[in-house]
Every structure is written in structure tokens, then in C-alpha cells.
């Protein structure tokens, strides 16, 4: 990782806060579940997904990111919060990309995080977005920013990883969901 991360420290006044039904929907896999063990994930990705020339536009989650780095699977952007199941972790230091920082409170989607992720995607392979708060729901923004044919990979706690192959149908469903999430004023801390 670069020694001097770029800092985009934003606190948006309006955020998206999914309803209980929307949270339930996104707690289920949005793509194909690749079950444990995580060590097998790189081989499965190479065999079933990457042979077509697809790129991993985003990997979301520290465990998935670490697995891809160790398995030498390239990605454009990793979105991490330095925690796995609420315990502090470090991702391997093999990443050379630019580091971005953003804020995304647990249970919300911060529109400012979308812009940070967009900027990270524009700089090229290996960018890291470090999230203060929680990165889980940012998978929805990752799908939104990805091109058709891209892969978005994220962790499904206790089950493995989910691989979303972005296509027109996936983009439409994701867009409908994002557009239906209520906008709320951010709570002051």
C-alpha cells in the first residue's frame, strides 16, 4: 500500500437507510455463492469465472480481499473496513494501489462513499477504499459502478463468498433497489 493515502473525509448530511425488508433482501446472496473453504476461492474463480476475460471490478470485505491477494487474483478496487466479524484485521501488504478513505456508518449507504469508490475505480488496478464504519452495504454501490461483464465479489458471513456477474438484469435490479432505499438525514454522533 502507498505510504501516503489520499484522504477524502466526507460526512454527507443525507444518507440511504435500507428498510428492514431491504436489509433482509440484501442479506441473501445477490449472485452465486461459492461456499467455504476460502482457500479454494482463487481456483474456483479462475476455473468458473475468469476464463472468459472478466475482470474483478470490486471485492468487498476484508476476508475476501485477503483471499484474492493471497491467491494472486487481480482486482480493480477493494473495499475494506479492517474488520472481520467485528474483529480487527490487516489485509496483506502485497497491494501496491492507491489508498482512499471514506466514512459509511453501519446500516447506511453514504452517497459520498459512492464518489470515493468511483474515484478509486478510475485510478486503475489495486486501489483500496478503507471505510470508517462498515463496508457491507457498499456492495450495492460496487455493482452500480461496474461495467457489464465485470465481477463483484463479496463475503457472505459464515457461508463463503458471493460472485456477482454484472449484466443488464443485475444492473436493473440493483438500480431499482438503490432508488427505492429511503433517504434520511444522518444522525449526529
Z-matrix of the N, CA and C atoms (Angstrom, degrees):
N
C 1 1.446
C 2 1.517 1 110.11
N 3 1.279 2 115.13 1 150.73
C 4 1.456 3 120.04 2 179.17
C 5 1.528 4 109.80 3 -66.94
N 6 1.302 5 116.07 4 145.98
C 7 1.464 6 120.01 5 -179.51
C 8 1.520 7 112.52 6 -69.00
N 9 1.326 8 117.74 7 -36.32
C 10 1.456 9 122.16 8 -176.61
C 11 1.525 10 109.96 9 -110.53
N 12 1.324 11 117.68 10 90.74
C 13 1.461 12 119.22 11 -179.16
C 14 1.520 13 111.42 12 -67.03
N 15 1.337 14 114.55 13 148.69
C 16 1.457 15 117.11 14 173.02
C 17 1.510 16 107.17 15 -75.06
N 18 1.290 17 117.57 16 145.81
C 19 1.468 18 121.16 17 -175.60
C 20 1.513 19 109.15 18 -120.38
N 21 1.299 20 115.53 19 118.92
C 22 1.453 21 120.67 20 172.25
C 23 1.515 22 105.04 21 -124.42
N 24 1.294 23 115.54 22 84.02
C 25 1.450 24 122.08 23 -174.96
C 26 1.520 25 108.74 24 -91.81
N 27 1.313 26 115.23 25 100.43
C 28 1.438 27 119.72 26 -175.07
C 29 1.521 28 110.80 27 -121.22
N 30 1.275 29 115.02 28 150.78
C 31 1.455 30 121.54 29 175.75
C 32 1.519 31 106.51 30 -135.35
N 33 1.318 32 115.07 31 95.60
C 34 1.454 33 120.13 32 -177.50
C 35 1.520 34 109.81 33 -74.27
N 36 1.321 35 116.44 34 139.71
C 37 1.462 36 120.71 35 179.94
C 38 1.526 37 111.68 36 -74.33
N 39 1.322 38 118.04 37 -32.96
C 40 1.451 39 121.94 38 179.12
C 41 1.517 40 109.51 39 -109.44
N 42 1.322 41 115.81 40 130.68
C 43 1.464 42 121.25 41 179.88
C 44 1.514 43 109.39 42 -128.72
N 45 1.306 44 115.14 43 166.65
C 46 1.449 45 121.46 44 174.70
C 47 1.527 46 107.23 45 -97.16
N 48 1.329 47 116.20 46 132.42
C 49 1.468 48 119.75 47 179.00
C 50 1.529 49 108.41 48 -129.17
N 51 1.336 50 116.40 49 104.10
C 52 1.458 51 119.63 50 -179.10
C 53 1.525 52 112.35 51 -59.46
N 54 1.334 53 115.10 52 144.65
C 55 1.457 54 120.99 53 174.63
C 56 1.528 55 108.74 54 -71.67
N 57 1.317 56 116.80 55 171.07
C 58 1.469 57 121.16 56 177.69
C 59 1.529 58 110.37 57 -58.58
N 60 1.316 59 117.58 58 -41.54
C 61 1.472 60 120.99 59 179.53
C 62 1.528 61 110.84 60 -65.14
N 63 1.327 62 117.46 61 -39.93
C 64 1.467 63 120.90 62 178.44
C 65 1.526 64 110.86 63 -67.74
N 66 1.343 65 116.78 64 -39.60
C 67 1.473 66 119.33 65 177.19
C 68 1.515 67 110.58 66 -63.43
N 69 1.329 68 117.10 67 -39.03
C 70 1.460 69 121.04 68 177.66
C 71 1.526 70 110.24 69 -62.69
N 72 1.325 71 116.25 70 -42.19
C 73 1.462 72 121.26 71 179.42
C 74 1.522 73 111.32 72 -61.08
N 75 1.322 74 117.38 73 -46.69
C 76 1.465 75 119.76 74 -177.02
C 77 1.529 76 112.92 75 -80.05
N 78 1.325 77 117.50 76 -7.35
C 79 1.470 78 118.86 77 175.11
C 80 1.531 79 111.07 78 -78.33
N 81 1.337 80 116.17 79 -15.77
C 82 1.466 81 120.93 80 175.11
C 83 1.533 82 108.00 81 -88.94
N 84 1.338 83 116.96 82 153.13
C 85 1.471 84 118.87 83 -179.89
C 86 1.529 85 112.30 84 -56.96
N 87 1.333 86 116.16 85 133.78
C 88 1.461 87 122.69 86 178.55
C 89 1.526 88 111.29 87 -91.26
N 90 1.320 89 116.36 88 -2.42
C 91 1.464 90 122.82 89 -179.77
C 92 1.512 91 108.77 90 -149.17
N 93 1.327 92 116.10 91 -147.67
C 94 1.460 93 121.87 92 -178.12
C 95 1.527 94 110.26 93 -87.61
N 96 1.326 95 116.22 94 123.78
C 97 1.466 96 121.65 95 178.00
C 98 1.521 97 109.26 96 -78.75
N 99 1.321 98 115.85 97 125.58
C 100 1.459 99 122.57 98 173.28
C 101 1.520 100 105.04 99 -107.00
N 102 1.330 101 115.86 100 106.76
C 103 1.459 102 121.15 101 -173.24
C 104 1.519 103 111.33 102 -68.89
N 105 1.332 104 114.12 103 164.24
C 106 1.460 105 121.48 104 176.97
C 107 1.521 106 108.86 105 -54.49
N 108 1.311 107 121.70 106 166.26
C 109 1.464 108 127.28 107 -0.50
C 110 1.523 109 112.11 108 -81.10
N 111 1.321 110 115.45 109 149.93
C 112 1.455 111 120.56 110 -175.71
C 113 1.526 112 112.73 111 -63.82
N 114 1.325 113 117.43 112 -28.30
C 115 1.459 114 120.63 113 179.72
C 116 1.519 115 112.70 114 -61.62
N 117 1.320 116 117.39 115 -24.07
C 118 1.460 117 121.63 116 179.62
C 119 1.526 118 112.15 117 -84.17
N 120 1.312 119 118.31 118 -13.93
C 121 1.459 120 121.85 119 -175.47
C 122 1.528 121 113.17 120 -55.33
N 123 1.344 122 120.42 121 -48.05
C 124 1.470 123 118.57 122 -179.25
C 125 1.533 124 112.94 123 -57.90
N 126 1.317 125 117.44 124 -42.84
C 127 1.476 126 120.22 125 -179.96
C 128 1.531 127 110.43 126 -65.00
N 129 1.324 128 117.32 127 -41.51
C 130 1.467 129 121.17 128 178.93
C 131 1.529 130 110.01 129 -64.28
N 132 1.330 131 116.88 130 -42.62
C 133 1.471 132 119.92 131 178.35
C 134 1.524 133 111.03 132 -60.78
N 135 1.337 134 116.44 133 -45.33
C 136 1.465 135 119.63 134 -179.71
C 137 1.527 136 110.67 135 -62.21
N 138 1.324 137 116.65 136 -45.18
C 139 1.465 138 121.92 137 -175.37
C 140 1.526 139 112.75 138 -70.85
N 141 1.320 140 117.71 139 -44.70
C 142 1.469 141 120.57 140 -170.44
C 143 1.518 142 115.26 141 -101.67
N 144 1.314 143 118.57 142 -20.67
C 145 1.465 144 118.71 143 -171.78
C 146 1.523 145 114.58 144 -124.88
N 147 1.312 146 118.38 145 -38.46
C 148 1.465 147 120.59 146 -171.37
C 149 1.528 148 113.76 147 -88.33
N 150 1.316 149 117.98 148 -11.69
C 151 1.469 150 121.05 149 179.80
C 152 1.523 151 112.66 150 -61.29
N 153 1.314 152 116.76 151 -25.11
C 154 1.462 153 121.31 152 -177.41
C 155 1.520 154 112.06 153 -83.35
N 156 1.310 155 117.89 154 -0.92
C 157 1.454 156 121.20 155 -178.78
C 158 1.524 157 113.49 156 88.99
N 159 1.334 158 116.65 157 7.45
C 160 1.460 159 120.38 158 178.08
C 161 1.522 160 109.67 159 -62.42
N 162 1.323 161 115.67 160 150.11
C 163 1.461 162 119.76 161 175.12
C 164 1.530 163 108.21 162 -108.50
N 165 1.320 164 115.19 163 151.71
C 166 1.461 165 120.95 164 171.97
C 167 1.522 166 105.14 165 -87.53
N 168 1.330 167 115.84 166 103.91
C 169 1.460 168 119.20 167 -178.84
C 170 1.527 169 110.49 168 -74.37
N 171 1.346 170 116.57 169 -42.29
C 172 1.461 171 121.50 170 179.61
C 173 1.509 172 110.46 171 -139.67
N 174 1.322 173 115.59 172 141.46
C 175 1.461 174 121.17 173 162.89
C 176 1.525 175 104.83 174 -120.24
N 177 1.331 176 114.92 175 131.63
C 178 1.455 177 120.86 176 -174.43
C 179 1.519 178 108.47 177 -118.55
N 180 1.319 179 116.04 178 119.14
C 181 1.462 180 121.60 179 179.43
C 182 1.514 181 111.18 180 118.03
N 183 1.306 182 115.35 181 144.16
C 184 1.464 183 121.18 182 -176.07
C 185 1.519 184 113.35 183 -68.97
N 186 1.341 185 117.54 184 -42.65
C 187 1.467 186 120.30 185 -178.42
C 188 1.522 187 110.42 186 -65.17
N 189 1.332 188 117.36 187 -45.22
C 190 1.463 189 121.34 188 179.29
C 191 1.529 190 109.95 189 -63.61
N 192 1.308 191 116.97 190 -44.93
C 193 1.463 192 120.64 191 179.66
C 194 1.522 193 110.83 192 -60.09
N 195 1.324 194 117.61 193 -46.44
C 196 1.466 195 121.12 194 178.72
C 197 1.525 196 111.16 195 -60.14
N 198 1.332 197 116.23 196 -41.66
C 199 1.463 198 120.60 197 179.72
C 200 1.528 199 110.85 198 -63.54
N 201 1.332 200 117.39 199 -42.89
C 202 1.466 201 119.91 200 179.27
C 203 1.522 202 111.27 201 -66.15
N 204 1.325 203 117.01 202 -40.91
C 205 1.469 204 119.79 203 178.90
C 206 1.524 205 110.08 204 -62.89
N 207 1.324 206 117.05 205 -48.90
C 208 1.477 207 120.27 206 -179.94
C 209 1.526 208 111.97 207 -63.21
N 210 1.325 209 116.47 208 -32.87
C 211 1.462 210 120.97 209 179.45
C 212 1.520 211 113.79 210 -87.01
N 213 1.338 212 116.05 211 3.53
C 214 1.466 213 122.57 212 178.60
C 215 1.537 214 112.72 213 57.27
N 216 1.332 215 114.85 214 41.68
C 217 1.465 216 121.51 215 174.35
C 218 1.533 217 106.43 216 -97.72
N 219 1.322 218 117.71 217 116.44
C 220 1.466 219 119.32 218 -178.75
C 221 1.530 220 112.00 219 -71.72
N 222 1.299 221 115.27 220 148.82
C 223 1.460 222 122.08 221 176.14
C 224 1.521 223 107.93 222 -141.29
N 225 1.320 224 114.86 223 158.35
C 226 1.459 225 119.57 224 177.18
C 227 1.529 226 110.31 225 -79.92
N 228 1.351 227 116.77 226 -51.25
C 229 1.465 228 121.47 227 -176.02
C 230 1.521 229 109.49 228 -138.74
N 231 1.315 230 116.01 229 135.41
C 232 1.469 231 122.21 230 170.19
C 233 1.523 232 107.32 231 -108.59
N 234 1.334 233 115.44 232 138.32
C 235 1.462 234 121.49 233 177.88
C 236 1.526 235 106.28 234 -117.93
N 237 1.321 236 116.16 235 115.05
C 238 1.466 237 121.51 236 -173.38
C 239 1.521 238 110.80 237 -133.14
N 240 1.333 239 115.53 238 156.92
C 241 1.470 240 119.56 239 175.42
C 242 1.531 241 112.04 240 -122.84
N 243 1.342 242 116.29 241 11.59
C 244 1.471 243 123.13 242 178.77
C 245 1.524 244 112.57 243 63.23
N 246 1.355 245 115.84 244 28.13
C 247 1.473 246 120.76 245 177.14
C 248 1.524 247 109.69 246 -142.38
N 249 1.328 248 115.02 247 144.17
C 250 1.457 249 122.06 248 168.97
C 251 1.511 250 105.83 249 -126.28
N 252 1.320 251 115.69 250 118.17
C 253 1.461 252 121.79 251 -176.35
C 254 1.524 253 111.19 252 51.85
N 255 1.320 254 114.40 253 45.55
C 256 1.465 255 125.11 254 175.95
C 257 1.534 256 114.21 255 69.92
N 258 1.339 257 117.88 256 6.43
C 259 1.463 258 121.06 257 176.15
C 260 1.519 259 108.91 258 -103.37
N 261 1.327 260 115.87 259 137.23
C 262 1.461 261 121.42 260 -178.26
C 263 1.530 262 110.53 261 -62.54
N 264 1.334 263 115.85 262 137.40
C 265 1.464 264 122.57 263 177.42
C 266 1.522 265 108.54 264 -140.69
N 267 1.329 266 115.04 265 166.77
C 268 1.464 267 121.68 266 173.78
C 269 1.512 268 107.27 267 -123.62
N 270 1.324 269 116.16 268 137.66
C 271 1.450 270 118.06 269 174.42
C 272 1.518 271 108.02 270 -82.76
N 273 1.346 272 117.83 271 153.19
C 274 1.472 273 120.00 272 -179.33
C 275 1.519 274 111.57 273 -57.00
N 276 1.314 275 116.19 274 150.99
C 277 1.470 276 122.35 275 -174.76
C 278 1.529 277 112.50 276 -86.00
N 279 1.312 278 119.85 277 15.90
C 280 1.464 279 121.61 278 -179.26
C 281 1.517 280 113.09 279 -77.52
N 282 1.299 281 117.75 280 -5.62
C 283 1.461 282 120.76 281 -176.40
C 284 1.522 283 109.36 282 -84.48
N 285 1.318 284 115.80 283 131.97
C 286 1.465 285 121.80 284 -178.52
C 287 1.521 286 112.56 285 -106.07
N 288 1.316 287 118.44 286 -4.94
C 289 1.459 288 121.83 287 -173.13
C 290 1.509 289 114.27 288 -71.63
N 291 1.302 290 113.75 289 170.52
C 292 1.456 291 122.09 290 179.22
C 293 1.531 292 109.68 291 -69.98
N 294 1.331 293 116.42 292 146.29
C 295 1.461 294 122.11 293 -179.07
C 296 1.530 295 109.44 294 -107.91
N 297 1.313 296 115.26 295 131.45
C 298 1.465 297 123.34 296 177.23
C 299 1.517 298 107.73 297 -116.92
N 300 1.307 299 117.16 298 157.46
C 301 1.464 300 120.95 299 177.47
C 302 1.521 301 109.40 300 -130.80
N 303 1.328 302 115.36 301 144.35
C 304 1.445 303 121.22 302 178.38
C 305 1.518 304 109.66 303 -151.27
N 306 1.321 305 114.57 304 170.34
C 307 1.457 306 121.76 305 179.80
C 308 1.523 307 107.94 306 -119.03
N 309 1.327 308 116.80 307 133.09
C 310 1.465 309 120.89 308 175.17
C 311 1.526 310 107.95 309 -148.61
N 312 1.333 311 117.46 310 100.36
C 313 1.465 312 119.90 311 -178.81
C 314 1.524 313 112.45 312 -60.67
N 315 1.309 314 115.42 313 149.64
C 316 1.465 315 121.63 314 178.26
C 317 1.529 316 110.03 315 -56.37
N 318 1.341 317 115.43 316 133.25
C 319 1.453 318 121.07 317 176.94
C 320 1.520 319 114.89 318 84.26
N 321 1.330 320 117.37 319 2.38
C 322 1.462 321 122.24 320 -178.47
C 323 1.526 322 110.06 321 -125.29
N 324 1.328 323 114.37 322 166.81
C 325 1.459 324 122.92 323 166.63
C 326 1.522 325 106.23 324 -121.26
N 327 1.314 326 116.19 325 116.95
C 328 1.458 327 121.74 326 179.73
C 329 1.530 328 108.51 327 -90.28
N 330 1.342 329 119.06 328 114.85
C 331 1.467 330 120.34 329 179.13
C 332 1.530 331 113.16 330 -54.53
N 333 1.313 332 117.88 331 -29.33
C 334 1.462 333 120.09 332 177.58
C 335 1.525 334 110.86 333 -64.97
N 336 1.338 335 118.04 334 -30.69
C 337 1.467 336 121.24 335 176.64
C 338 1.524 337 110.46 336 -65.31
N 339 1.334 338 116.47 337 -34.63
C 340 1.464 339 120.66 338 176.61
C 341 1.528 340 109.95 339 -58.44
N 342 1.318 341 117.38 340 -43.55
C 343 1.467 342 120.95 341 -179.69
C 344 1.525 343 111.64 342 -67.21
N 345 1.313 344 116.85 343 -38.10
C 346 1.468 345 120.13 344 177.26
C 347 1.530 346 109.52 345 -64.58
N 348 1.339 347 116.72 346 -43.02
C 349 1.466 348 120.51 347 178.44
C 350 1.530 349 110.83 348 -63.75
N 351 1.323 350 117.25 349 -39.79
C 352 1.476 351 121.50 350 177.26
C 353 1.535 352 109.62 351 -61.14
N 354 1.325 353 117.12 352 -45.60
C 355 1.466 354 120.93 353 178.41
C 356 1.519 355 111.26 354 -62.21
N 357 1.313 356 117.05 355 -41.81
C 358 1.469 357 120.93 356 179.34
C 359 1.529 358 110.42 357 -62.23
N 360 1.320 359 116.75 358 -41.85
C 361 1.468 360 120.88 359 -179.96
C 362 1.526 361 110.80 360 -63.83
N 363 1.311 362 117.47 361 -31.41
C 364 1.469 363 121.03 362 -177.39
C 365 1.534 364 113.06 363 -74.73
N 366 1.329 365 119.17 364 -17.45
C 367 1.470 366 120.11 365 -176.47
C 368 1.517 367 113.56 366 -87.55
N 369 1.318 368 117.77 367 -12.55
C 370 1.456 369 119.06 368 176.98
C 371 1.507 370 113.25 369 108.63
N 372 1.305 371 114.15 370 -177.33
C 373 1.463 372 122.80 371 -170.45
C 374 1.528 373 113.56 372 -58.41
N 375 1.332 374 113.88 373 141.86
C 376 1.451 375 121.30 374 171.65
C 377 1.508 376 116.68 375 86.22
N 378 1.320 377 118.45 376 10.61
C 379 1.470 378 119.92 377 178.10
C 380 1.524 379 109.80 378 -69.20
N 381 1.311 380 115.69 379 148.98
C 382 1.464 381 121.86 380 179.25
C 383 1.529 382 107.98 381 -123.57
N 384 1.333 383 116.44 382 130.53
C 385 1.457 384 121.80 383 172.51
C 386 1.523 385 106.41 384 -108.48
N 387 1.324 386 116.35 385 113.48
C 388 1.456 387 121.67 386 178.83
C 389 1.527 388 107.40 387 -95.01
N 390 1.312 389 115.18 388 122.71
C 391 1.451 390 121.71 389 -174.22
C 392 1.525 391 110.17 390 -102.81
N 393 1.316 392 115.35 391 126.97
C 394 1.457 393 120.31 392 168.78
C 395 1.525 394 104.91 393 -87.40
N 396 1.312 395 116.56 394 118.48
C 397 1.460 396 121.22 395 -174.44
C 398 1.513 397 108.49 396 117.05
N 399 1.337 398 116.10 397 -121.01
C 400 1.468 399 119.93 398 -176.50
C 401 1.519 400 109.97 399 -140.10
N 402 1.336 401 115.68 400 139.12
C 403 1.455 402 121.22 401 -176.21
C 404 1.520 403 114.24 402 -98.15
N 405 1.320 404 119.55 403 -10.73
C 406 1.464 405 122.22 404 -169.08
C 407 1.533 406 114.02 405 -50.77
N 408 1.315 407 117.86 406 -53.41
C 409 1.461 408 120.78 407 -176.22
C 410 1.527 409 112.85 408 -70.70
N 411 1.323 410 117.56 409 -14.00
C 412 1.461 411 120.36 410 -179.83
C 413 1.528 412 112.18 411 -66.97
N 414 1.326 413 117.05 412 -10.20
C 415 1.466 414 120.64 413 172.67
C 416 1.526 415 110.32 414 -55.41
N 417 1.325 416 116.96 415 -36.28
C 418 1.467 417 120.32 416 179.51
C 419 1.525 418 111.06 417 -62.96
N 420 1.325 419 117.23 418 -40.09
C 421 1.464 420 120.34 419 176.14
C 422 1.535 421 110.43 420 -68.03
N 423 1.334 422 116.99 421 -37.28
C 424 1.472 423 120.92 422 179.32
C 425 1.529 424 110.57 423 -60.12
N 426 1.326 425 116.56 424 -43.61
C 427 1.463 426 120.13 425 178.30
C 428 1.528 427 109.40 426 -64.32
N 429 1.316 428 116.61 427 -42.74
C 430 1.459 429 121.86 428 -179.40
C 431 1.526 430 111.67 429 -59.54
N 432 1.317 431 118.06 430 -37.44
C 433 1.465 432 122.62 431 -176.79
C 434 1.526 433 114.03 432 -84.21
N 435 1.317 434 117.56 433 -13.95
C 436 1.465 435 121.46 434 -174.26
C 437 1.523 436 112.39 435 -82.06
N 438 1.328 437 114.64 436 152.89
C 439 1.465 438 121.23 437 176.36
C 440 1.526 439 109.39 438 -83.65
N 441 1.320 440 115.29 439 158.17
C 442 1.461 441 118.83 440 173.60
C 443 1.520 442 108.65 441 -60.78
N 444 1.326 443 115.76 442 134.78
C 445 1.458 444 121.83 443 -177.77
C 446 1.519 445 113.26 444 97.93
N 447 1.331 446 117.50 445 -17.44
C 448 1.467 447 121.68 446 178.01
C 449 1.523 448 110.50 447 -71.26
N 450 1.328 449 114.39 448 162.02
C 451 1.458 450 121.77 449 172.82
C 452 1.521 451 109.04 450 -113.27
N 453 1.324 452 116.06 451 135.73
C 454 1.455 453 122.91 452 170.29
C 455 1.523 454 104.97 453 -115.43
N 456 1.317 455 116.28 454 126.04
C 457 1.467 456 120.98 455 -176.99
C 458 1.518 457 108.02 456 -120.31
N 459 1.322 458 115.40 457 131.14
C 460 1.459 459 119.49 458 178.97
C 461 1.522 460 109.88 459 -142.54
N 462 1.335 461 115.19 460 160.40
C 463 1.451 462 120.90 461 -178.85
C 464 1.522 463 111.86 462 -81.30
N 465 1.327 464 115.51 463 141.28
C 466 1.466 465 122.59 464 173.42
C 467 1.528 466 104.73 465 -114.63
N 468 1.345 467 117.57 466 100.12
C 469 1.467 468 121.50 467 -171.80
C 470 1.534 469 113.54 468 -49.41
N 471 1.332 470 113.40 469 129.06
C 472 1.456 471 121.06 470 177.71
C 473 1.514 472 114.94 471 77.41
N 474 1.340 473 117.83 472 -4.02
C 475 1.460 474 120.23 473 -176.26
C 476 1.519 475 114.26 474 -122.54
N 477 1.314 476 118.52 475 -33.69
C 478 1.455 477 120.97 476 -177.31
C 479 1.511 478 111.09 477 143.31
N 480 1.322 479 115.70 478 -138.56
C 481 1.461 480 121.88 479 -179.92
C 482 1.519 481 108.78 480 -124.65
N 483 1.316 482 115.19 481 152.85
C 484 1.460 483 121.56 482 176.90
C 485 1.521 484 107.74 483 -113.85
N 486 1.336 485 115.41 484 132.41
C 487 1.454 486 122.00 485 177.52
C 488 1.523 487 107.54 486 -110.43
N 489 1.326 488 115.69 487 117.52
C 490 1.466 489 121.76 488 177.74
C 491 1.520 490 106.94 489 -103.82
N 492 1.320 491 115.53 490 116.34
C 493 1.470 492 120.39 491 172.80
C 494 1.523 493 105.85 492 -89.11
N 495 1.323 494 116.33 493 113.51
C 496 1.455 495 120.66 494 -174.50
C 497 1.536 496 109.21 495 -75.80
N 498 1.321 497 114.91 496 122.09
C 499 1.458 498 121.58 497 175.28
C 500 1.529 499 107.70 498 -138.26
N 501 1.324 500 116.76 499 -179.10
C 502 1.471 501 120.50 500 -176.31
C 503 1.520 502 111.37 501 -58.47
N 504 1.319 503 117.68 502 -42.40
C 505 1.468 504 121.02 503 -178.95
C 506 1.531 505 111.28 504 -65.57
N 507 1.323 506 116.54 505 -44.28
C 508 1.466 507 121.03 506 178.66
C 509 1.529 508 110.37 507 -61.42
N 510 1.309 509 116.19 508 -44.95
C 511 1.467 510 120.64 509 -179.53
C 512 1.531 511 110.56 510 -62.30
N 513 1.337 512 117.34 511 -41.77
C 514 1.461 513 121.56 512 -179.56
C 515 1.530 514 110.87 513 -63.98
N 516 1.339 515 117.22 514 -48.70
C 517 1.478 516 120.96 515 178.63
C 518 1.519 517 110.80 516 -59.96
N 519 1.319 518 116.36 517 -44.20
C 520 1.462 519 120.99 518 -178.95
C 521 1.530 520 110.54 519 -64.73
N 522 1.320 521 117.04 520 -42.91
C 523 1.459 522 121.36 521 179.25
C 524 1.528 523 110.75 522 -62.90
N 525 1.331 524 117.31 523 -43.66
C 526 1.464 525 121.00 524 177.74
C 527 1.526 526 110.91 525 -60.32
N 528 1.327 527 116.40 526 -42.86
C 529 1.459 528 120.22 527 179.39
C 530 1.531 529 110.49 528 -64.05
N 531 1.329 530 117.10 529 -50.08
C 532 1.469 531 120.07 530 -179.28
C 533 1.528 532 111.03 531 -58.22
N 534 1.330 533 116.38 532 -42.48
C 535 1.466 534 119.94 533 -178.52
C 536 1.522 535 112.93 534 -69.26
N 537 1.322 536 117.64 535 -20.28
C 538 1.470 537 120.53 536 -179.14
C 539 1.528 538 113.32 537 -92.67
N 540 1.319 539 117.68 538 -10.32
C 541 1.467 540 120.46 539 -178.38
C 542 1.529 541 108.78 540 -72.34
N 543 1.335 542 116.36 541 128.59
C 544 1.479 543 120.03 542 -179.21
C 545 1.533 544 112.18 543 -61.41
N 546 1.323 545 114.70 544 140.09
C 547 1.462 546 122.02 545 173.00
C 548 1.513 547 107.46 546 -91.07
N 549 1.311 548 116.54 547 133.91
C 550 1.460 549 121.69 548 -179.04
C 551 1.527 550 108.65 549 -135.73
N 552 1.327 551 115.06 550 157.07
C 553 1.453 552 120.41 551 173.37
C 554 1.521 553 107.68 552 -74.19
N 555 1.315 554 116.44 553 135.13
C 556 1.462 555 121.01 554 179.23
C 557 1.518 556 109.69 555 -63.27
N 558 1.330 557 114.54 556 140.89
C 559 1.465 558 119.49 557 177.63
C 560 1.510 559 109.74 558 -78.81
N 561 1.306 560 117.21 559 138.97
C 562 1.466 561 121.57 560 177.62
C 563 1.515 562 109.40 561 -76.23
N 564 1.327 563 114.35 562 143.50
C 565 1.483 564 119.06 563 178.02
C 566 1.497 565 110.30 564 -97.37
